[in-house]
């Protein structure tokens, strides 16, 4: 019986991923990518606090810029059986729109899938969506319909991005992001 339980636990963790920043503080695999890679001057930082990570900064539209992001790489196929994404966050930037993107290529001009959200209050919020609610984008513009689930087997890059066409400060604390 113990063997069956262990096998079930391994199988259930084979697909899906949880970034639990509130308890595991696992930010070392996340990196900042701002519009400076394209000549922009936006700035951002990523820090850990007692129960979350804090991603904050300032986007600038100077030099055709306007985005800041944190990104991580995952094993290809890790999301292949996932149906939902859940994020627990809080932000005083209720005037800003954030996005979670799933990429199958490192090239910026290759289309990707993104889900955007705007904080409703400055309190903790939990947002759970179906993966199929991610939209098809190219360089921050919607180009297609909702994401087909078969794309998940190719995803290897997850990013949290602010690229809402606005200049100014932003902040978001994240307790966890789950793909199940």
Secondary structure, DSSP 8 states (H G I E B T S, - for coil): -HHHHHHHHHHHHHS-EEEEHHHH---TT-EEEEGGGGT---EEEEEE-SSSEEEEEEE--GGG---EEEEEE--TTTTTT--EEEEEEE-S-TT-EEEEEEES-S-TTS-EEEEEEE-SSSS-EEEEEEGGG-EEEETTEEEEEE--GGGGGG--EEEEEE-SS--EEEEEEEEEEEE-
